[in-house]
Amino acid sequence: MNIAFSQVTFAYDVDPIIKNFSLKVTKGDVIGIRGASGSGKTTLFRLLLGFEVPDSGTITFDGERLTPQKLKAFRKNTTWLPQDLNLGDGKVKEVFQYPFTFQANKSQKPDEKKILATFDALGLKKNIWDIDFSNLSTGQRQRVGIALCYLLNKSILILDEPTSALDENSKHQVENLLFDPQRIILSTSHDPWWIDRCTQIVDLNST
Ligand SMILES: Nc1ncnc2c1ncn2[C@@H]1O[C@H](COP(=O)(O)OP(=O)(O)OP(=O)(O)O)[C@@H](O)[C@H]1O
Protein backbone atom coordinates (compact mmCIF):
# COMPACT_ATOMS: atom_id res chain seq x y z
CA MET A 1 0.00 0.00 0.00
CA ASN A 2 1.39 3.41 -0.88
CA ILE A 3 0.38 7.01 -1.50
CA ALA A 4 2.39 9.48 -3.55
CA PHE A 5 2.08 13.22 -4.10
CA SER A 6 4.18 14.24 -7.07
CA GLN A 7 4.89 17.91 -7.81
CA VAL A 8 1.39 18.91 -6.65
CA THR A 9 0.42 22.56 -6.98
CA PHE A 10 -2.95 23.92 -5.89
CA ALA A 11 -4.55 27.35 -5.48
CA TYR A 12 -8.04 28.18 -4.21
CA ASP A 13 -7.75 31.52 -5.98
CA VAL A 14 -4.64 32.88 -7.66
CA ASP A 15 -1.77 32.31 -5.23
CA PRO A 16 -0.90 28.64 -4.77
CA ILE A 17 -1.32 27.31 -1.23
CA ILE A 18 0.50 24.09 -2.16
CA LYS A 19 3.52 24.46 -4.44
CA ASN A 20 5.35 21.57 -6.14
CA PHE A 21 4.62 19.32 -3.18
CA SER A 22 5.99 15.76 -3.30
CA LEU A 23 5.72 13.00 -0.71
CA LYS A 24 5.94 9.21 -0.77
CA VAL A 25 4.18 7.24 1.92
CA THR A 26 4.17 3.48 2.42
CA LYS A 27 2.61 0.98 4.83
CA GLY A 28 3.82 1.48 8.39
CA ASP A 29 4.61 5.17 7.89
CA VAL A 30 3.40 7.76 10.37
CA ILE A 31 3.62 11.14 8.67
CA GLY A 32 3.69 14.27 10.80
CA ILE A 33 2.77 17.43 8.89
CA ARG A 34 3.52 20.65 10.64
CA GLY A 35 3.32 24.25 9.56
CA ALA A 36 1.90 27.59 10.62
CA SER A 37 -1.82 28.22 10.59
CA GLY A 38 -2.86 28.69 6.96
CA SER A 39 0.18 26.89 5.53
CA GLY A 40 -2.04 24.31 3.82
CA LYS A 41 -2.13 21.25 6.12
CA THR A 42 -5.89 20.71 5.82
CA THR A 43 -5.73 21.54 2.12
CA LEU A 44 -3.31 18.63 1.60
CA PHE A 45 -5.84 16.27 3.20
CA ARG A 46 -8.66 17.75 1.12
CA LEU A 47 -6.62 17.10 -2.03
CA LEU A 48 -5.90 13.54 -0.94
CA LEU A 49 -9.56 12.86 -0.25
CA GLY A 50 -10.58 14.34 -3.60
CA PHE A 51 -12.51 17.33 -2.21
CA GLU A 52 -10.09 19.52 -4.19
CA VAL A 53 -8.22 18.70 -7.42
CA PRO A 54 -4.56 19.65 -8.03
CA ASP A 55 -3.94 22.36 -10.64
CA SER A 56 -0.85 20.40 -11.63
CA GLY A 57 0.98 17.31 -10.46
CA THR A 58 -0.50 13.96 -9.44
CA ILE A 59 -1.68 12.07 -6.38
CA THR A 60 -1.61 8.27 -6.61
CA PHE A 61 -2.82 5.41 -4.42
CA ASP A 62 -1.02 2.11 -5.05
CA GLY A 63 0.48 3.63 -8.18
CA GLU A 64 -2.82 4.69 -9.74
CA ARG A 65 -4.17 8.22 -10.05
CA LEU A 66 -7.14 9.03 -7.86
CA THR A 67 -9.88 8.85 -10.49
CA PRO A 68 -13.44 8.92 -9.10
CA GLN A 69 -13.48 5.11 -9.03
CA LYS A 70 -10.07 4.82 -7.36
CA LEU A 71 -11.10 7.53 -4.92
CA LYS A 72 -14.05 5.42 -3.84
CA ALA A 73 -11.73 2.53 -2.96
CA PHE A 74 -9.34 4.91 -1.23
CA ARG A 75 -12.05 6.50 0.93
CA LYS A 76 -13.40 3.07 1.85
CA ASN A 77 -10.01 2.32 3.39
CA THR A 78 -9.69 5.65 5.16
CA THR A 79 -10.85 7.32 8.37
CA TRP A 80 -10.44 11.09 8.75
CA LEU A 81 -10.45 12.41 12.28
CA PRO A 82 -10.86 16.21 12.23
CA GLN A 83 -9.51 18.26 15.10
CA ASP A 84 -12.92 19.24 16.39
CA LEU A 85 -14.97 16.12 15.83
CA ASN A 86 -18.72 16.63 15.63
CA LEU A 87 -20.74 13.42 15.63
CA GLY A 88 -24.04 15.32 15.71
CA ASP A 89 -26.87 15.50 18.21
CA GLY A 90 -27.51 12.69 20.62
CA LYS A 91 -26.01 10.73 23.46
CA VAL A 92 -22.57 9.18 22.94
CA LYS A 93 -24.12 5.70 22.79
CA GLU A 94 -26.33 6.85 19.89
CA VAL A 95 -23.93 8.90 17.79
CA PHE A 96 -21.03 6.49 18.22
CA GLN A 97 -22.95 3.73 16.42
CA TYR A 98 -23.83 5.91 13.44
CA PRO A 99 -20.64 5.41 11.35
CA PHE A 100 -21.11 1.64 11.68
CA THR A 101 -24.45 1.87 9.87
CA PHE A 102 -22.60 2.76 6.63
CA GLN A 103 -22.25 -0.15 4.23
CA ALA A 104 -18.43 0.10 4.22
CA ASN A 105 -18.28 -0.18 8.03
CA LYS A 106 -21.05 -2.64 8.88
CA SER A 107 -18.68 -5.59 9.18
CA GLN A 108 -16.70 -3.75 11.90
CA LYS A 109 -19.74 -2.98 14.09
CA PRO A 110 -18.54 -3.50 17.66
CA ASP A 111 -20.73 -4.60 20.57
CA GLU A 112 -21.16 -2.36 23.60
CA LYS A 113 -18.63 -4.36 25.61
CA LYS A 114 -15.88 -3.76 23.03
CA ILE A 115 -16.68 -0.06 22.75
CA LEU A 116 -16.58 0.40 26.51
CA ALA A 117 -13.30 -1.56 26.76
CA THR A 118 -11.82 0.82 24.17
CA PHE A 119 -13.17 3.83 26.05
CA ASP A 120 -11.65 2.43 29.24
CA ALA A 121 -8.24 2.03 27.56
CA LEU A 122 -8.43 5.74 26.68
CA GLY A 123 -9.41 6.75 30.21
CA LEU A 124 -13.05 7.46 29.33
CA LYS A 125 -15.49 6.51 32.07
CA LYS A 126 -18.60 4.43 31.37
CA ASN A 127 -20.90 7.31 32.38
CA ILE A 128 -20.04 9.29 29.22
CA TRP A 129 -22.12 6.71 27.32
CA ASP A 130 -25.28 8.54 28.43
CA ILE A 131 -24.01 12.10 27.97
CA ASP A 132 -24.83 14.20 24.89
CA PHE A 133 -21.80 14.17 22.62
CA SER A 134 -21.99 17.96 22.32
CA ASN A 135 -21.59 18.28 26.11
CA LEU A 136 -18.29 16.40 26.24
CA SER A 137 -15.06 18.28 26.85
CA THR A 138 -12.67 18.80 23.93
CA GLY A 139 -10.36 16.09 25.26
CA GLN A 140 -13.25 13.64 25.75
CA ARG A 141 -14.48 14.27 22.19
CA GLN A 142 -10.96 13.71 20.92
CA ARG A 143 -10.71 10.39 22.77
CA VAL A 144 -14.13 9.27 21.50
CA GLY A 145 -12.84 10.06 17.99
CA ILE A 146 -9.69 8.01 18.59
CA ALA A 147 -11.86 5.10 19.82
CA LEU A 148 -13.87 5.40 16.61
CA CYS A 149 -10.70 5.35 14.50
CA TYR A 150 -9.51 2.25 16.32
CA LEU A 151 -12.81 0.37 15.99
CA LEU A 152 -13.39 1.32 12.34
CA ASN A 153 -10.03 -0.40 11.77
CA LYS A 154 -9.14 1.18 8.42
CA SER A 155 -5.74 0.84 6.77
CA ILE A 156 -5.30 4.62 6.28
CA LEU A 157 -5.84 7.17 9.05
CA ILE A 158 -5.89 10.92 8.54
CA LEU A 159 -5.59 12.57 11.94
CA ASP A 160 -5.81 16.31 12.54
CA GLU A 161 -3.88 17.24 15.72
CA PRO A 162 -4.75 13.88 17.36
CA THR A 163 -3.12 14.60 20.72
CA SER A 164 -3.78 18.34 21.09
CA ALA A 165 -6.11 17.96 24.11
CA LEU A 166 -4.67 14.80 25.67
CA ASP A 167 -2.53 14.09 28.72
CA GLU A 168 0.58 11.96 28.38
CA ASN A 169 -1.09 8.74 29.51
CA SER A 170 -3.86 9.10 26.92
CA LYS A 171 -1.25 9.85 24.26
CA HIS A 172 0.45 6.53 25.00
CA GLN A 173 -2.91 4.80 24.65
CA VAL A 174 -3.43 6.46 21.26
CA GLU A 175 -0.06 5.13 20.17
CA ASN A 176 -0.93 1.62 21.44
CA LEU A 177 -4.30 1.57 19.72
CA LEU A 178 -3.52 3.19 16.37
CA PHE A 179 0.12 2.58 15.44
CA ASP A 180 0.28 -0.51 13.25
CA PRO A 181 2.93 -1.62 10.71
CA GLN A 182 0.08 -2.55 8.34
CA ARG A 183 -1.34 0.96 8.37
CA ILE A 184 -0.55 4.42 6.98
CA ILE A 185 -1.08 7.36 9.33
CA LEU A 186 -1.05 10.91 7.98
CA SER A 187 -1.30 13.49 10.72
CA THR A 188 -0.95 17.16 11.40
CA SER A 189 0.57 18.03 14.75
CA HIS A 190 2.24 20.73 16.76
CA ASP A 191 2.82 18.30 19.63
CA PRO A 192 6.54 17.45 20.02
CA TRP A 193 5.56 14.17 21.72
CA TRP A 194 3.61 13.07 18.63
CA ILE A 195 6.12 14.45 16.13
CA ASP A 196 8.84 12.42 17.92
CA ARG A 197 6.92 9.27 17.11
CA CYS A 198 6.44 10.04 13.41
CA THR A 199 8.54 8.17 10.86
CA GLN A 200 8.57 11.15 8.47
CA ILE A 201 8.08 14.85 9.20
CA VAL A 202 6.83 17.27 6.58
CA ASP A 203 7.38 20.94 7.32
CA LEU A 204 5.07 23.08 5.20
CA ASN A 205 6.74 26.29 6.38
CA SER A 206 9.85 25.36 4.46
CA THR A 207 8.21 24.37 1.16
N1 LIG B 1 -12.41 26.82 0.52
C1 LIG B 1 -11.46 27.76 0.53
N2 LIG B 1 -11.50 28.80 -0.32
C2 LIG B 1 -10.54 29.74 -0.33
N3 LIG B 1 -9.47 29.73 0.49
C3 LIG B 1 -9.36 28.71 1.36
C4 LIG B 1 -10.35 27.68 1.43
N4 LIG B 1 -9.99 26.80 2.41
C5 LIG B 1 -8.82 27.27 2.92
N5 LIG B 1 -8.45 28.41 2.29
C6 LIG B 1 -7.22 29.19 2.55
O1 LIG B 1 -6.11 28.36 2.24
C7 LIG B 1 -5.06 28.54 3.18
C8 LIG B 1 -4.66 27.21 3.79
O2 LIG B 1 -5.73 26.74 4.60
P1 LIG B 1 -5.63 25.36 5.39
O3 LIG B 1 -6.93 25.20 6.10
O4 LIG B 1 -5.19 24.28 4.48
O5 LIG B 1 -4.44 25.69 6.41
P2 LIG B 1 -3.96 24.89 7.71
O6 LIG B 1 -2.47 24.79 7.61
O7 LIG B 1 -4.71 23.60 7.83
O8 LIG B 1 -4.37 25.89 8.87
P3 LIG B 1 -4.76 25.65 10.42
O9 LIG B 1 -3.51 25.17 11.10
O10 LIG B 1 -5.17 27.00 10.90
O11 LIG B 1 -5.88 24.63 10.44
C9 LIG B 1 -5.56 29.59 4.18
O12 LIG B 1 -5.07 30.84 3.81
C10 LIG B 1 -7.07 29.53 4.02
O13 LIG B 1 -7.65 30.78 4.30
Ligand as a Chemical Component Dictionary entry (heavy atoms), coordinates in Angstrom:
data_LIG
# 
_chem_comp.id                   LIG 
_chem_comp.type                 NON-POLYMER 
_chem_comp.pdbx_formal_charge   0 
_chem_comp.three_letter_code    LIG 
# 
loop_
_chem_comp_atom.comp_id 
_chem_comp_atom.atom_id 
_chem_comp_atom.alt_atom_id 
_chem_comp_atom.type_symbol 
_chem_comp_atom.charge 
_chem_comp_atom.model_Cartn_x 
_chem_comp_atom.model_Cartn_y 
_chem_comp_atom.model_Cartn_z 
_chem_comp_atom.pdbx_ordinal 
LIG N1  N1  N 0 -12.407 26.819 0.522  1  
LIG C1  C1  C 0 -11.459 27.759 0.529  2  
LIG N2  N2  N 0 -11.499 28.802 -0.324 3  
LIG C2  C2  C 0 -10.537 29.742 -0.331 4  
LIG N3  N3  N 0 -9.466  29.730 0.490  5  
LIG C3  C3  C 0 -9.365  28.709 1.360  6  
LIG C4  C4  C 0 -10.351 27.676 1.434  7  
LIG N4  N4  N 0 -9.986  26.803 2.411  8  
LIG C5  C5  C 0 -8.823  27.272 2.916  9  
LIG N5  N5  N 0 -8.447  28.412 2.288  10 
LIG C6  C6  C 0 -7.222  29.193 2.555  11 
LIG O1  O1  O 0 -6.113  28.361 2.244  12 
LIG C7  C7  C 0 -5.055  28.544 3.182  13 
LIG C8  C8  C 0 -4.658  27.206 3.788  14 
LIG O2  O2  O 0 -5.732  26.741 4.598  15 
LIG P1  P1  P 0 -5.629  25.359 5.389  16 
LIG O3  O3  O 0 -6.927  25.196 6.102  17 
LIG O4  O4  O 0 -5.192  24.281 4.478  18 
LIG O5  O5  O 0 -4.438  25.691 6.413  19 
LIG P2  P2  P 0 -3.956  24.888 7.712  20 
LIG O6  O6  O 0 -2.469  24.790 7.607  21 
LIG O7  O7  O 0 -4.711  23.597 7.831  22 
LIG O8  O8  O 0 -4.371  25.894 8.869  23 
LIG P3  P3  P 0 -4.765  25.648 10.421 24 
LIG O9  O9  O 0 -3.506  25.170 11.103 25 
LIG O10 O10 O 0 -5.170  27.002 10.901 26 
LIG O11 O11 O 0 -5.884  24.631 10.442 27 
LIG C9  C9  C 0 -5.559  29.585 4.184  28 
LIG O12 O12 O 0 -5.070  30.842 3.807  29 
LIG C10 C10 C 0 -7.068  29.532 4.018  30 
LIG O13 O13 O 0 -7.653  30.783 4.298  31 
# 
loop_
_chem_comp_bond.comp_id 
_chem_comp_bond.atom_id_1 
_chem_comp_bond.atom_id_2 
_chem_comp_bond.value_order 
_chem_comp_bond.pdbx_ordinal 
LIG N1  C1  SING 1  
LIG C1  N2  SING 2  
LIG C1  C4  DOUB 3  
LIG N2  C2  DOUB 4  
LIG C2  N3  SING 5  
LIG N3  C3  DOUB 6  
LIG C3  C4  SING 7  
LIG C3  N5  SING 8  
LIG C4  N4  SING 9  
LIG N4  C5  DOUB 10 
LIG C5  N5  SING 11 
LIG N5  C6  SING 12 
LIG C6  O1  SING 13 
LIG C6  C10 SING 14 
LIG O1  C7  SING 15 
LIG C7  C8  SING 16 
LIG C7  C9  SING 17 
LIG C8  O2  SING 18 
LIG O2  P1  SING 19 
LIG P1  O3  DOUB 20 
LIG P1  O4  SING 21 
LIG P1  O5  SING 22 
LIG O5  P2  SING 23 
LIG P2  O6  DOUB 24 
LIG P2  O7  SING 25 
LIG P2  O8  SING 26 
LIG O8  P3  SING 27 
LIG P3  O9  DOUB 28 
LIG P3  O10 SING 29 
LIG P3  O11 SING 30 
LIG C9  O12 SING 31 
LIG C9  C10 SING 32 
LIG C10 O13 SING 33 
# 
